[in-house]
């Protein structure tokens, strides 16, 4: 089974194309435990059990290792954050084995995320050129008789290439017009076309495109839909960052994009809807309610 199959299967079984971001903030979690590791583990143990019991699920999970590793004090050989992230991934695999885990890694060699952390997909930057993407395909490059290391039927892993990010400054470079041959296009479209090229031979190569740039999202979704390649989309920026689920869905449908391959990301909107205040007594119910609400706003219906 390749990563595309995993996405389709999880969308069908969960009835959701939400990507639920699990980046806990120490002060926002229930103050039952004194340290980050214990508090995070307790928080997700309770939440995952309630999600499973009530059958309210997302179509993927995403963890940003920076949200966890900042709680490490490496010099003192204390790894509260990394151990908490490992525990969280293990619990996802135990409770929701059919739902992919995406790692947003700040490390140079993000292929480590698929091996060491046992994630199902990782996010990479294209702006170092093929050096940042080739770890996923190097066996193919060295010997064409062998498949790519991760994006194939055997490994079933995915890699999302940052294509048009959601931050306001993205336009400073990603929207710059560049000349390719005799055609002028935005830089993000050059990246998107390279993703298509890679995806045709390596199932599981996808794109990160922000919900806060709806015109660019339409352009990229149309490009992928017309290319014949199956390119997963990870779409952050819904909620407090300014994007809306209904507009994202409208753009994807207008592009005739395969919705089962999309994952619309929500960050703190699900795991901390109470904001910067300490978690209230009914915090788990509030998280479930937000997940239900976003699923309803998206309105995805599995085929």
C-alpha positions as CSV (number, residue, x, y, z in Angstrom):
1,X,0.0,0.0,0.0
2,X,1.4,3.4,-0.9
3,X,0.8,6.7,0.8
4,X,-2.1,7.7,-1.6
5,X,-3.9,4.5,-0.6
6,X,-3.4,5.3,3.1
7,X,-4.9,8.8,2.6
8,X,-7.9,7.4,0.7
9,X,-8.4,4.7,3.3
10,X,-8.2,7.0,6.3
11,X,-10.6,9.5,4.7
12,X,-13.1,6.7,4.1
13,X,-12.8,5.1,7.5
14,X,-12.8,8.4,9.5
15,X,-15.2,10.3,7.2
16,X,-12.8,13.2,7.5
17,X,-10.1,15.1,5.6
18,X,-9.0,17.1,8.6
19,X,-5.4,17.1,9.6
20,X,-5.4,17.5,13.4
21,X,-2.3,19.3,14.6
22,X,-0.9,18.1,17.9
23,X,1.3,20.9,19.1
24,X,0.6,21.3,22.8
25,X,1.3,24.4,24.8
26,X,2.3,23.7,28.4
27,X,0.2,26.5,29.9
28,X,-2.9,25.6,28.0
29,X,-3.2,22.0,29.0
30,X,-4.9,20.8,32.3
31,X,-2.5,21.5,35.1
32,X,-2.5,18.0,36.6
33,X,1.2,17.4,36.1
34,X,4.2,19.6,36.8
35,X,6.3,18.8,33.8
36,X,5.8,19.0,30.0
37,X,6.2,15.3,29.4
38,X,3.7,14.1,32.0
39,X,1.2,16.8,31.1
40,X,1.3,16.1,27.4
41,X,1.1,12.4,27.8
42,X,-1.9,12.7,30.2
43,X,-3.6,15.2,27.9
44,X,-3.5,13.0,24.8
45,X,-4.3,9.8,26.6
46,X,-7.6,11.3,27.7
47,X,-8.3,13.0,24.4
48,X,-7.5,10.0,22.2
49,X,-9.7,7.7,24.3
50,X,-12.6,10.1,24.1
51,X,-12.2,10.5,20.4
52,X,-12.1,6.8,19.9
53,X,-15.1,6.2,22.2
54,X,-17.2,8.8,20.5
55,X,-15.9,7.9,17.0
56,X,-15.0,11.5,16.2
57,X,-11.8,11.3,14.1
58,X,-9.6,13.3,11.8
59,X,-8.1,12.1,8.5
60,X,-4.5,12.7,9.6
61,X,-2.4,13.9,12.6
62,X,0.5,16.3,12.4
63,X,3.2,17.1,14.9
64,X,5.8,19.9,14.7
65,X,8.9,18.6,16.3
66,X,9.9,22.2,17.3
67,X,6.9,22.4,19.6
68,X,8.3,19.4,21.5
69,X,12.0,19.6,21.2
70,X,12.1,23.1,22.7
71,X,11.3,21.4,26.0
72,X,14.5,19.4,25.7
73,X,17.6,20.5,27.6
74,X,20.1,18.6,25.6
75,X,23.2,19.8,27.5
76,X,21.8,18.3,30.6
77,X,20.7,15.1,28.7
78,X,17.1,15.7,29.5
79,X,14.6,15.1,26.7
80,X,11.2,15.7,28.0
81,X,9.9,17.1,24.7
82,X,11.3,14.4,22.4
83,X,10.0,11.7,24.8
84,X,6.6,13.3,24.9
85,X,6.5,13.4,21.1
86,X,7.5,9.7,20.8
87,X,4.8,8.8,23.3
88,X,2.2,10.7,21.4
89,X,3.1,9.0,18.1
90,X,3.0,5.6,19.8
91,X,-0.4,6.3,21.2
92,X,-1.7,7.4,17.8
93,X,-0.4,4.2,16.2
94,X,-2.1,2.2,19.0
95,X,-5.5,4.0,19.0
96,X,-5.7,5.0,15.3
97,X,-3.4,2.7,13.2
98,X,-5.3,3.6,10.0
99,X,-4.7,7.4,10.3
100,X,-1.4,8.8,8.9
101,X,1.0,10.8,11.1
102,X,2.7,13.7,9.4
103,X,5.9,15.1,10.9
104,X,6.7,18.8,10.4
105,X,10.4,18.7,11.1
106,X,12.9,21.6,11.5
107,X,15.9,19.3,10.8
108,X,17.9,19.4,7.6
109,X,17.5,15.7,6.9
110,X,13.8,15.2,7.4
111,X,14.0,11.6,6.1
112,X,14.9,10.9,9.7
113,X,11.3,11.6,10.5
114,X,10.2,8.5,8.5
115,X,12.8,6.3,10.0
116,X,13.6,7.3,13.6
117,X,10.1,8.7,14.4
118,X,8.1,6.2,12.4
119,X,6.0,9.0,10.9
120,X,4.0,8.2,7.7
121,X,4.9,11.5,6.0
122,X,7.2,14.5,6.4
123,X,7.4,18.0,5.2
124,X,10.4,19.2,3.3
125,X,11.6,22.5,1.8
126,X,12.4,22.7,-1.9
127,X,14.6,25.7,-1.7
128,X,17.9,23.8,-1.2
129,X,17.1,22.1,-4.5
130,X,17.1,18.4,-5.0
131,X,19.4,17.9,-2.0
132,X,16.4,18.3,0.3
133,X,14.2,15.9,-1.6
134,X,16.6,13.3,-2.9
135,X,16.9,11.3,0.4
136,X,13.5,10.0,-0.5
137,X,14.5,8.9,-3.9
138,X,18.2,8.2,-3.8
139,X,18.0,4.5,-4.4
140,X,16.2,5.2,-7.7
141,X,19.0,7.7,-8.6
142,X,21.8,5.3,-7.9
143,X,20.2,2.3,-9.5
144,X,17.0,2.6,-11.6
145,X,16.2,-1.0,-10.9
146,X,15.4,-0.2,-7.3
147,X,12.4,1.8,-6.2
148,X,12.6,5.1,-4.3
149,X,13.4,4.6,-0.6
150,X,10.1,5.8,0.9
151,X,7.5,6.9,-1.6
152,X,6.5,3.5,-3.0
153,X,4.3,0.5,-2.5
154,X,6.8,-1.2,-0.2
155,X,7.4,1.6,2.3
156,X,4.1,3.5,1.8
157,X,5.5,6.9,3.0
158,X,4.7,10.4,1.9
159,X,6.6,13.7,1.5
160,X,5.0,17.1,1.3
161,X,7.0,19.8,-0.4
162,X,6.5,23.4,0.7
163,X,4.9,24.9,-2.4
164,X,3.0,28.1,-1.3
165,X,3.2,28.7,2.4
166,X,0.6,30.6,4.5
167,X,2.8,33.2,6.1
168,X,2.3,36.8,4.9
169,X,6.0,37.1,3.7
170,X,5.6,34.1,1.4
171,X,4.8,36.4,-1.5
172,X,8.3,38.0,-1.2
173,X,9.8,35.0,-2.9
174,X,7.2,32.4,-3.7
175,X,5.2,34.8,-5.9
176,X,8.2,36.2,-7.8
177,X,7.9,35.8,-11.6
178,X,10.6,33.7,-13.1
179,X,11.3,32.7,-16.6
180,X,11.5,29.0,-17.5
181,X,12.4,28.5,-21.1
182,X,10.1,31.0,-22.8
183,X,7.4,30.9,-20.2
184,X,7.0,33.3,-17.2
185,X,5.4,32.0,-14.1
186,X,5.4,32.5,-10.3
187,X,8.2,30.6,-8.4
188,X,5.6,28.6,-6.5
189,X,4.3,27.2,-9.8
190,X,7.8,26.1,-10.8
191,X,7.9,24.1,-7.5
192,X,4.4,22.7,-8.1
193,X,5.4,21.5,-11.6
194,X,8.5,19.8,-10.2
195,X,6.2,18.1,-7.6
196,X,4.1,16.8,-10.5
197,X,7.2,15.4,-12.2
198,X,8.3,13.6,-9.0
199,X,4.8,12.4,-8.1
200,X,4.3,10.6,-11.4
201,X,7.1,8.0,-10.5
202,X,6.9,8.3,-6.7
203,X,3.4,7.9,-5.2
204,X,3.2,9.9,-2.1
205,X,4.9,13.2,-3.2
206,X,2.6,16.1,-2.2
207,X,2.4,19.8,-1.6
208,X,1.9,22.2,1.3
209,X,-0.3,25.1,0.2
210,X,-1.8,27.6,2.6
211,X,-5.5,28.3,3.0
212,X,-4.7,32.0,3.4
213,X,-3.7,32.1,-0.3
214,X,-6.9,31.0,-2.0
215,X,-6.0,32.1,-5.6
216,X,-2.7,30.2,-5.4
217,X,-4.5,27.2,-3.9
218,X,-6.9,27.2,-6.9
219,X,-4.0,27.5,-9.4
220,X,-2.0,24.7,-7.8
221,X,-5.1,22.4,-7.3
222,X,-6.1,22.9,-11.0
223,X,-2.5,22.1,-12.1
224,X,-2.5,18.9,-10.1
225,X,-6.0,17.8,-11.2
226,X,-5.1,18.3,-14.9
227,X,-1.6,16.8,-14.7
228,X,-2.8,13.2,-14.3
229,X,-0.5,12.8,-11.3
230,X,-2.0,12.1,-7.9
231,X,-0.6,14.8,-5.6
232,X,-1.7,15.0,-2.0
233,X,-2.3,18.5,-0.6
234,X,-1.7,19.5,3.0
235,X,-3.5,22.8,3.6
236,X,-2.7,24.7,6.8
237,X,-4.1,28.1,7.8
238,X,-7.8,27.4,8.6
239,X,-9.2,29.1,11.6
240,X,-7.3,31.7,13.6
241,X,-4.7,32.1,10.8
242,X,-7.4,33.5,8.5
243,X,-8.4,30.7,6.1
244,X,-11.9,29.1,6.1
245,X,-12.8,25.5,5.4
246,X,-15.8,26.3,3.2
247,X,-13.6,28.5,0.8
248,X,-10.9,25.8,0.7
249,X,-13.5,23.2,-0.2
250,X,-15.1,25.5,-2.8
251,X,-11.7,26.0,-4.5
252,X,-10.8,22.3,-4.4
253,X,-14.2,21.3,-5.9
254,X,-13.9,23.9,-8.6
255,X,-10.5,22.5,-9.5
256,X,-11.9,18.9,-9.7
257,X,-9.3,17.9,-7.2
258,X,-9.5,14.5,-5.6
259,X,-10.7,15.5,-2.1
260,X,-9.7,12.2,-0.5
261,X,-6.1,13.2,-1.0
262,X,-6.5,16.6,0.7
263,X,-5.8,17.3,4.4
264,X,-7.1,20.6,5.8
265,X,-4.9,21.4,8.8
266,X,-6.2,22.8,12.1
267,X,-3.7,23.8,14.8
268,X,-4.8,25.1,18.2
269,X,-8.4,25.4,17.1
270,X,-9.0,21.7,18.0
271,X,-6.7,21.0,20.9
272,X,-6.9,24.4,22.7
273,X,-10.1,26.2,21.6
274,X,-10.1,28.0,25.0
275,X,-7.2,30.1,23.9
276,X,-4.4,31.2,26.2
277,X,-6.4,30.5,29.3
278,X,-5.8,27.4,31.4
279,X,-8.0,24.4,30.2
280,X,-11.5,24.4,31.7
281,X,-13.0,21.3,33.4
282,X,-14.8,20.2,30.2
283,X,-11.7,20.7,28.0
284,X,-12.0,17.2,26.3
285,X,-15.6,17.8,25.4
286,X,-14.6,21.2,23.9
287,X,-11.9,19.5,21.8
288,X,-14.4,17.0,20.5
289,X,-16.9,19.7,19.7
290,X,-14.4,21.6,17.7
291,X,-13.4,18.5,15.7
292,X,-17.1,17.8,15.0
293,X,-17.7,21.4,14.0
294,X,-14.8,21.5,11.6
295,X,-15.8,18.2,10.0
296,X,-19.3,19.7,9.4
297,X,-17.8,22.9,7.9
298,X,-15.7,20.9,5.5
299,X,-18.7,18.7,4.6
300,X,-16.6,15.8,3.2
301,X,-18.5,12.8,2.1
302,X,-16.5,9.6,1.5
303,X,-17.2,7.9,-1.8
